[in-house]
Amino acid sequence: MSHVAIVGCGVVGATLAYELSQVPGLTITVVDTKPPAQGATGAALGVLMGAISHKVKGKAWQMRQSSIQRYETLIPELEALTGRKIPFNRQGILMLCLEDRSLASWSELVQIRLEQNWHLEMWDAAQIGANCPQVNLEKITAAVYSPQDRQVDPTALTLALVEAAKLNGVSFQFGVTVLGVGSKTSNGVCKQIQTTAGAIDLDWLVMAAGLGSSPLTKSFGQLVDIRPVLGQALHLRLEHPLGRPDFQPVITGNDVHIVPVGGGDYWVGATVEFPSDGYAAIGDESLLAKVREDAIAFCPALADATVVRSWSGLRPRPEGRPAPIIGKLQGFSNILLATGHYRNGVLLAPATAQAIRDAIVGINTV
């Protein structure tokens, strides 16, 4: 029997807990200073850009591909196990191409995906108008439609993962802070951590705490530098759905996402802001206004929408290295990092969980 301790219960930590709970012989404890989905996860839009991303090879593409594939089975699996409904938009993503952008790279991507057994479609203005009449075609020359990409509600997903993991025997400790290495640690093997709730003996420690991973690794003498990037978003409400009620894909262009979340409700976001004041970041109202402006330019009917709420969150971006960080903490043979996913935590959570699971059961090293 091996004991795995996971620090962090955002979407990555919760996915790790659930996937590891299905491995025979593991006892799992999840620790977080806050309730689940309170950090970057609670601020995410849950847009799963896999096939429509320009990542076409290597680890970056493989992680996207395996995550998108896993979501197709994971969502119904969690719903059946917990009885919860997880909002999961299966109607794809429509990427708008602005008139001054070259279409050559998109045409090339369509062909690459075909060879990889994935499907993308190039739409001209007439096809956009027929399928998504809410789109303003004044500056749109074409679009790329990805029917296999998805969008999921990150908070609903995380809460379902936690409940399913509990049903599988995982123990969760919320409101608990990890203070550092326990007294049983020696020769690069961490056998214990100290927390505000007492010591936890372990065989594996997985750090999935996002921005909280930096101070945690520092307390272990191996700082992993992860910086905050602020994102703001809006929840807008119309009396009726945009365009065709029977076809409500995510619409994205110029890094602005218009995300249908039921009825006439839409999430719009998100800004990308690099705070100069550390973690106590305050969003720039003008940048959020610009996101709303851009969304209205794409879908003019949004000008009549009521703002239900606005929200923001800090996303964990590794400094000086690619996101995410998945692998062993330097100097330790049994501490694994699953953190620093920046803007792709929801998208890459299943693939991250698989990599960590494989490392723990000895299938692969990370």
One Martini backbone bead per residue (centre of mass of N, CA, C, O) as a GRO file, in nm:
protein
  366
    1MET     BB    1   0.092   0.039   0.027
    2SER     BB    2   0.049   0.364  -0.103
    3HIS     BB    3   0.114   0.709  -0.024
    4VAL     BB    4  -0.062   0.990  -0.155
    5ALA     BB    5   0.018   1.335  -0.182
    6ILE     BB    6  -0.187   1.623  -0.252
    7VAL     BB    7  -0.123   1.959  -0.357
    8GLY     BB    8  -0.414   2.064  -0.450
    9CYS     BB    9  -0.775   2.165  -0.565
   10GLY     BB   10  -0.797   2.187  -0.848
   11VAL     BB   11  -0.834   2.047  -1.147
   12VAL     BB   12  -0.568   1.892  -1.128
   13GLY     BB   13  -0.585   1.768  -0.842
   14ALA     BB   14  -0.865   1.632  -0.884
   15THR     BB   15  -0.783   1.452  -1.123
   16LEU     BB   16  -0.564   1.301  -0.979
   17ALA     BB   17  -0.737   1.181  -0.755
   18TYR     BB   18  -0.930   1.020  -0.937
   19GLU     BB   19  -0.729   0.854  -1.109
   20LEU     BB   20  -0.572   0.731  -0.859
   21SER     BB   21  -0.829   0.591  -0.725
   22GLN     BB   22  -0.803   0.347  -0.958
   23VAL     BB   23  -0.550   0.248  -0.808
   24PRO     BB   24  -0.431  -0.012  -0.674
   25GLY     BB   25  -0.284   0.051  -0.349
   26LEU     BB   26  -0.389   0.346  -0.294
   27THR     BB   27  -0.338   0.623  -0.082
   28ILE     BB   28  -0.528   0.936  -0.058
   29THR     BB   29  -0.424   1.285  -0.010
   30VAL     BB   30  -0.580   1.608   0.008
   31VAL     BB   31  -0.441   1.943   0.007
   32ASP     BB   32  -0.586   2.267   0.112
   33THR     BB   33  -0.640   2.603   0.191
   34LYS     BB   34  -0.892   2.559   0.012
   35PRO     BB   35  -1.142   2.512  -0.154
   36PRO     BB   36  -1.247   2.398  -0.433
   37ALA     BB   37  -1.194   2.604  -0.710
   38GLN     BB   38  -1.049   2.897  -0.600
   39GLY     BB   39  -0.857   2.961  -0.816
   40ALA     BB   40  -0.793   2.942  -1.140
   41THR     BB   41  -1.040   2.759  -1.197
   42GLY     BB   42  -1.269   2.976  -1.116
   43ALA     BB   43  -1.162   3.166  -1.379
   44ALA     BB   44  -1.226   2.979  -1.596
   45LEU     BB   45  -1.374   2.880  -1.924
   46GLY     BB   46  -1.320   2.581  -2.050
   47VAL     BB   47  -1.152   2.584  -2.312
   48LEU     BB   48  -1.088   2.312  -2.555
   49MET     BB   49  -0.792   2.349  -2.740
   50GLY     BB   50  -0.689   2.120  -2.968
   51ALA     BB   51  -0.724   2.094  -3.287
   52ILE     BB   52  -0.715   2.427  -3.309
   53SER     BB   53  -0.439   2.413  -3.250
   54HIS     BB   54  -0.082   2.462  -3.339
   55LYS     BB   55  -0.029   2.192  -3.216
   56VAL     BB   56   0.136   1.901  -3.393
   57LYS     BB   57   0.369   1.806  -3.188
   58GLY     BB   58   0.457   1.630  -2.945
   59LYS     BB   59   0.372   1.691  -2.623
   60ALA     BB   60   0.170   1.922  -2.676
   61TRP     BB   61  -0.020   1.746  -2.854
   62GLN     BB   62  -0.056   1.484  -2.690
   63MET     BB   63  -0.197   1.618  -2.448
   64ARG     BB   64  -0.439   1.728  -2.597
   65GLN     BB   65  -0.543   1.469  -2.725
   66SER     BB   66  -0.580   1.297  -2.463
   67SER     BB   67  -0.772   1.492  -2.320
   68ILE     BB   68  -1.005   1.504  -2.520
   69GLN     BB   69  -1.056   1.199  -2.513
   70ARG     BB   70  -1.110   1.173  -2.205
   71TYR     BB   71  -1.360   1.362  -2.181
   72GLU     BB   72  -1.564   1.172  -2.328
   73THR     BB   73  -1.554   0.972  -2.067
   74LEU     BB   74  -1.542   1.141  -1.801
   75ILE     BB   75  -1.813   1.285  -1.784
   76PRO     BB   76  -2.010   1.038  -1.780
   77GLU     BB   77  -1.867   0.901  -1.543
   78LEU     BB   78  -1.921   1.124  -1.328
   79GLU     BB   79  -2.229   1.142  -1.358
   80ALA     BB   80  -2.288   0.847  -1.278
   81LEU     BB   81  -2.140   0.852  -0.995
   82THR     BB   82  -2.280   1.142  -0.876
   83GLY     BB   83  -2.539   1.287  -1.031
   84ARG     BB   84  -2.411   1.508  -1.184
   85LYS     BB   85  -2.412   1.804  -1.377
   86ILE     BB   86  -2.197   1.871  -1.658
   87PRO     BB   87  -2.115   2.125  -1.838
   88PHE     BB   88  -2.094   2.017  -2.197
   89ASN     BB   89  -1.971   2.133  -2.496
   90ARG     BB   90  -2.023   1.959  -2.824
   91GLN     BB   91  -2.019   2.214  -3.060
   92GLY     BB   92  -1.754   2.346  -3.053
   93ILE     BB   93  -1.518   2.555  -3.247
   94LEU     BB   94  -1.501   2.900  -3.361
   95MET     BB   95  -1.259   3.045  -3.575
   96LEU     BB   96  -1.185   3.364  -3.646
   97CYS     BB   97  -1.091   3.537  -3.946
   98LEU     BB   98  -0.923   3.797  -4.021
   99GLU     BB   99  -0.858   3.991  -4.298
  100ASP     BB  100  -0.529   4.018  -4.213
  101ARG     BB  101  -0.517   3.706  -4.226
  102SER     BB  102  -0.372   3.422  -4.294
  103LEU     BB  103  -0.492   3.105  -4.437
  104ALA     BB  104  -0.258   2.904  -4.480
  105SER     BB  105  -0.215   2.783  -4.191
  106TRP     BB  106  -0.502   2.664  -4.172
  107SER     BB  107  -0.493   2.476  -4.416
  108GLU     BB  108  -0.255   2.312  -4.306
  109LEU     BB  109  -0.395   2.215  -4.045
  110VAL     BB  110  -0.624   2.059  -4.176
  111GLN     BB  111  -0.433   1.848  -4.306
  112ILE     BB  112  -0.291   1.746  -4.053
  113ARG     BB  113  -0.546   1.647  -3.904
  114LEU     BB  114  -0.628   1.441  -4.114
  115GLU     BB  115  -0.368   1.265  -4.071
  116GLN     BB  116  -0.461   1.245  -3.744
  117ASN     BB  117  -0.778   1.198  -3.729
  118TRP     BB  118  -0.884   1.492  -3.763
  119HIS     BB  119  -1.136   1.765  -3.762
  120LEU     BB  120  -1.153   2.031  -4.003
  121GLU     BB  121  -1.309   2.349  -4.105
  122MET     BB  122  -1.357   2.557  -4.379
  123TRP     BB  123  -1.513   2.877  -4.374
  124ASP     BB  124  -1.709   3.082  -4.526
  125ALA     BB  125  -1.924   3.339  -4.512
  126ALA     BB  126  -2.177   3.170  -4.581
  127GLN     BB  127  -2.137   2.953  -4.359
  128ILE     BB  128  -2.137   3.139  -4.120
  129GLY     BB  129  -2.418   3.267  -4.169
  130ALA     BB  130  -2.579   2.995  -4.154
  131ASN     BB  131  -2.467   2.895  -3.862
  132CYS     BB  132  -2.373   3.212  -3.755
  133PRO     BB  133  -2.564   3.496  -3.766
  134GLN     BB  134  -2.421   3.665  -3.524
  135VAL     BB  135  -2.194   3.726  -3.714
  136ASN     BB  136  -1.973   3.969  -3.814
  137LEU     BB  137  -1.859   4.003  -4.162
  138GLU     BB  138  -1.692   4.263  -4.218
  139LYS     BB  139  -1.391   4.124  -4.094
  140ILE     BB  140  -1.469   3.834  -4.207
  141THR     BB  141  -1.341   3.579  -4.425
  142ALA     BB  142  -1.320   3.338  -4.212
  143ALA     BB  143  -1.327   2.993  -4.077
  144VAL     BB  144  -1.272   2.760  -3.807
  145TYR     BB  145  -1.399   2.431  -3.753
  146SER     BB  146  -1.426   2.238  -3.437
  147PRO     BB  147  -1.610   1.953  -3.353
  148GLN     BB  148  -1.400   1.813  -3.120
  149ASP     BB  149  -1.416   2.039  -2.946
  150ARG     BB  150  -1.448   2.196  -2.614
  151GLN     BB  151  -1.662   2.272  -2.318
  152VAL     BB  152  -1.622   2.338  -1.960
  153ASP     BB  153  -1.713   2.348  -1.633
  154PRO     BB  154  -1.475   2.384  -1.395
  155THR     BB  155  -1.630   2.371  -1.125
  156ALA     BB  156  -1.817   2.131  -1.177
  157LEU     BB  157  -1.589   1.936  -1.239
  158THR     BB  158  -1.429   1.953  -0.971
  159LEU     BB  159  -1.661   1.867  -0.780
  160ALA     BB  160  -1.700   1.589  -0.914
  161LEU     BB  161  -1.416   1.480  -0.866
  162VAL     BB  162  -1.424   1.493  -0.560
  163GLU     BB  163  -1.670   1.311  -0.515
  164ALA     BB  164  -1.557   1.063  -0.667
  165ALA     BB  165  -1.303   1.032  -0.494
  166LYS     BB  166  -1.449   0.986  -0.228
  167LEU     BB  167  -1.598   0.727  -0.322
  168ASN     BB  168  -1.288   0.602  -0.364
  169GLY     BB  169  -1.132   0.707  -0.073
  170VAL     BB  170  -1.057   0.994  -0.063
  171SER     BB  171  -0.878   1.237   0.119
  172PHE     BB  172  -0.981   1.560   0.251
  173GLN     BB  173  -0.798   1.880   0.325
  174PHE     BB  174  -0.929   2.174   0.429
  175GLY     BB  175  -0.756   2.444   0.556
  176VAL     BB  176  -0.461   2.339   0.476
  177THR     BB  177  -0.109   2.377   0.542
  178VAL     BB  178   0.202   2.352   0.412
  179LEU     BB  179   0.523   2.379   0.579
  180GLY     BB  180   0.694   2.106   0.507
  181VAL     BB  181   0.931   1.906   0.581
  182GLY     BB  182   0.980   1.629   0.740
  183SER     BB  183   1.175   1.428   0.958
  184LYS     BB  184   1.185   1.169   0.737
  185THR     BB  185   1.382   1.318   0.553
  186SER     BB  186   1.614   1.153   0.314
  187ASN     BB  187   1.807   1.109   0.044
  188GLY     BB  188   1.569   1.228  -0.153
  189VAL     BB  189   1.337   1.130   0.055
  190CYS     BB  190   0.997   1.182   0.108
  191LYS     BB  191   0.803   1.077   0.411
  192GLN     BB  192   0.718   1.381   0.507
  193ILE     BB  193   0.474   1.622   0.613
  194GLN     BB  194   0.399   1.946   0.726
  195THR     BB  195   0.104   2.065   0.890
  196THR     BB  196  -0.159   2.235   1.044
  197ALA     BB  197  -0.274   1.917   1.102
  198GLY     BB  198  -0.001   1.778   1.066
  199ALA     BB  199   0.134   1.484   0.987
  200ILE     BB  200   0.238   1.323   0.668
  201ASP     BB  201   0.266   1.021   0.546
  202LEU     BB  202   0.475   0.907   0.259
  203ASP     BB  203   0.566   0.812  -0.089
  204TRP     BB  204   0.408   1.052  -0.235
  205LEU     BB  205   0.448   1.381  -0.388
  206VAL     BB  206   0.207   1.623  -0.518
  207MET     BB  207   0.238   1.928  -0.697
  208ALA     BB  208  -0.089   2.123  -0.750
  209ALA     BB  209  -0.079   2.461  -0.658
  210GLY     BB  210   0.032   2.647  -0.849
  211LEU     BB  211   0.121   2.931  -0.701
  212GLY     BB  212   0.177   2.754  -0.435
  213SER     BB  213   0.441   2.608  -0.539
  214SER     BB  214   0.668   2.807  -0.479
  215PRO     BB  215   0.672   2.815  -0.164
  216LEU     BB  216   0.688   2.509  -0.137
  217THR     BB  217   0.960   2.460  -0.283
  218LYS     BB  218   1.122   2.653  -0.103
  219SER     BB  219   1.078   2.480   0.163
  220PHE     BB  220   1.259   2.247  -0.002
  221GLY     BB  221   1.506   2.411  -0.154
  222GLN     BB  222   1.333   2.435  -0.460
  223LEU     BB  223   1.273   2.674  -0.660
  224VAL     BB  224   0.968   2.735  -0.840
  225ASP     BB  225   0.898   2.972  -1.081
  226ILE     BB  226   0.576   3.127  -1.035
  227ARG     BB  227   0.362   3.345  -1.206
  228PRO     BB  228   0.123   3.590  -1.225
  229VAL     BB  229  -0.182   3.597  -1.433
  230LEU     BB  230  -0.431   3.798  -1.519
  231GLY     BB  231  -0.794   3.731  -1.540
  232GLN     BB  232  -1.081   3.855  -1.712
  233ALA     BB  233  -1.447   3.833  -1.685
  234LEU     BB  234  -1.779   3.775  -1.830
  235HIS     BB  235  -2.135   3.782  -1.757
  236LEU     BB  236  -2.385   3.743  -1.997
  237ARG     BB  237  -2.732   3.862  -2.080
  238LEU     BB  238  -2.998   3.735  -2.271
  239GLU     BB  239  -3.316   3.660  -2.379
  240HIS     BB  240  -3.160   3.521  -2.620
  241PRO     BB  241  -3.000   3.342  -2.822
  242LEU     BB  242  -2.760   3.326  -3.036
  243GLY     BB  243  -2.881   3.266  -3.317
  244ARG     BB  244  -2.885   2.933  -3.311
  245PRO     BB  245  -3.016   2.735  -3.066
  246ASP     BB  246  -2.895   2.450  -3.197
  247PHE     BB  247  -2.614   2.635  -3.234
  248GLN     BB  248  -2.347   2.657  -2.968
  249PRO     BB  249  -2.060   2.758  -3.006
  250VAL     BB  250  -1.759   2.850  -2.965
  251ILE     BB  251  -1.634   3.186  -2.998
  252THR     BB  252  -1.327   3.291  -3.165
  253GLY     BB  253  -1.111   3.595  -3.150
  254ASN     BB  254  -0.837   3.755  -3.072
  255ASP     BB  255  -0.849   3.611  -2.781
  256VAL     BB  256  -1.171   3.591  -2.780
  257HIS     BB  257  -1.435   3.455  -2.583
  258ILE     BB  258  -1.755   3.296  -2.665
  259VAL     BB  259  -1.955   3.140  -2.407
  260PRO     BB  260  -2.192   2.914  -2.387
  261VAL     BB  261  -2.424   2.852  -2.079
  262GLY     BB  262  -2.720   2.900  -2.142
  263GLY     BB  263  -2.939   3.025  -2.318
  264GLY     BB  264  -2.850   3.380  -2.287
  265ASP     BB  265  -2.569   3.285  -2.179
  266TYR     BB  266  -2.232   3.443  -2.139
  267TRP     BB  267  -1.895   3.410  -2.172
  268VAL     BB  268  -1.631   3.664  -2.147
  269GLY     BB  269  -1.290   3.620  -2.267
  270ALA     BB  270  -0.966   3.704  -2.162
  271THR     BB  271  -0.746   3.854  -1.997
  272VAL     BB  272  -0.389   3.970  -2.006
  273GLU     BB  273  -0.214   4.020  -1.694
  274PHE     BB  274   0.085   4.171  -1.563
  275PRO     BB  275   0.173   4.208  -1.259
  276SER     BB  276   0.343   4.456  -1.040
  277ASP     BB  277   0.201   4.358  -0.737
  278GLY     BB  278   0.182   4.066  -0.749
  279TYR     BB  279  -0.097   3.908  -0.593
  280ALA     BB  280  -0.249   4.199  -0.557
  281ALA     BB  281  -0.440   4.209  -0.809
  282ILE     BB  282  -0.574   4.457  -1.031
  283GLY     BB  283  -0.785   4.510  -1.264
  284ASP     BB  284  -0.820   4.637  -1.582
  285GLU     BB  285  -1.096   4.793  -1.698
  286SER     BB  286  -1.010   4.854  -1.996
  287LEU     BB  287  -0.953   4.556  -2.077
  288LEU     BB  288  -1.239   4.449  -2.029
  289ALA     BB  289  -1.378   4.647  -2.222
  290LYS     BB  290  -1.225   4.541  -2.474
  291VAL     BB  291  -1.338   4.257  -2.473
  292ARG     BB  292  -1.632   4.341  -2.506
  293GLU     BB  293  -1.593   4.497  -2.767
  294ASP     BB  294  -1.491   4.256  -2.937
  295ALA     BB  295  -1.742   4.078  -2.899
  296ILE     BB  296  -1.937   4.282  -3.033
  297ALA     BB  297  -1.794   4.286  -3.307
  298PHE     BB  298  -1.864   3.984  -3.360
  299CYS     BB  299  -2.145   4.018  -3.168
  300PRO     BB  300  -2.369   4.271  -3.164
  301ALA     BB  301  -2.598   4.162  -2.964
  302LEU     BB  302  -2.418   4.204  -2.698
  303ALA     BB  303  -2.493   4.507  -2.647
  304ASP     BB  304  -2.777   4.407  -2.492
  305ALA     BB  305  -2.636   4.297  -2.257
  306THR     BB  306  -2.618   4.185  -1.936
  307VAL     BB  307  -2.433   4.221  -1.647
  308VAL     BB  308  -2.397   3.984  -1.404
  309ARG     BB  309  -2.071   3.947  -1.402
  310SER     BB  310  -1.744   3.974  -1.265
  311TRP     BB  311  -1.409   3.825  -1.299
  312SER     BB  312  -1.108   3.687  -1.140
  313GLY     BB  313  -0.766   3.553  -1.198
  314LEU     BB  314  -0.476   3.359  -1.123
  315ARG     BB  315  -0.224   3.248  -1.334
  316PRO     BB  316   0.022   2.992  -1.377
  317ARG     BB  317   0.351   3.108  -1.475
  318PRO     BB  318   0.634   3.014  -1.586
  319GLU     BB  319   0.973   3.104  -1.540
  320GLY     BB  320   1.176   3.027  -1.810
  321ARG     BB  321   0.947   2.809  -1.891
  322PRO     BB  322   0.742   2.584  -1.985
  323ALA     BB  323   0.410   2.498  -2.020
  324PRO     BB  324   0.407   2.275  -1.808
  325ILE     BB  325   0.502   2.125  -1.490
  326ILE     BB  326   0.641   1.792  -1.535
  327GLY     BB  327   0.798   1.640  -1.256
  328LYS     BB  328   1.071   1.633  -1.075
  329LEU     BB  329   1.207   1.740  -0.794
  330GLN     BB  330   1.486   1.860  -0.722
  331GLY     BB  331   1.640   1.615  -0.503
  332PHE     BB  332   1.383   1.422  -0.562
  333SER     BB  333   1.227   1.096  -0.610
  334ASN     BB  334   0.904   1.158  -0.474
  335ILE     BB  335   0.860   1.444  -0.619
  336LEU     BB  336   0.586   1.587  -0.794
  337LEU     BB  337   0.509   1.789  -1.073
  338ALA     BB  338   0.172   1.966  -1.133
  339THR     BB  339   0.228   2.266  -1.282
  340GLY     BB  340   0.204   2.559  -1.456
  341HIS     BB  341  -0.052   2.587  -1.685
  342TYR     BB  342  -0.181   2.858  -1.697
  343ARG     BB  343  -0.429   2.842  -1.963
  344ASN     BB  344  -0.433   2.485  -1.944
  345GLY     BB  345  -0.558   2.323  -1.703
  346VAL     BB  346  -0.820   2.200  -1.811
  347LEU     BB  347  -0.715   2.073  -2.070
  348LEU     BB  348  -0.450   1.910  -1.918
  349ALA     BB  349  -0.543   1.735  -1.676
  350PRO     BB  350  -0.563   1.441  -1.787
  351ALA     BB  351  -0.266   1.418  -1.891
  352THR     BB  352  -0.134   1.479  -1.622
  353ALA     BB  353  -0.253   1.240  -1.465
  354GLN     BB  354  -0.127   1.022  -1.644
  355ALA     BB  355   0.172   1.092  -1.595
  356ILE     BB  356   0.163   1.051  -1.287
  357ARG     BB  357   0.055   0.768  -1.281
  358ASP     BB  358   0.287   0.637  -1.443
  359ALA     BB  359   0.510   0.713  -1.239
  360ILE     BB  360   0.393   0.563  -0.987
  361VAL     BB  361   0.358   0.271  -1.145
  362GLY     BB  362   0.618   0.254  -1.356
  363ILE     BB  363   0.585   0.314  -1.671
  364ASN     BB  364   0.700   0.611  -1.637
  365THR     BB  365   0.890   0.888  -1.668
  366VAL     BB  366   0.920   1.262  -1.574
   0.00000   0.00000   0.00000
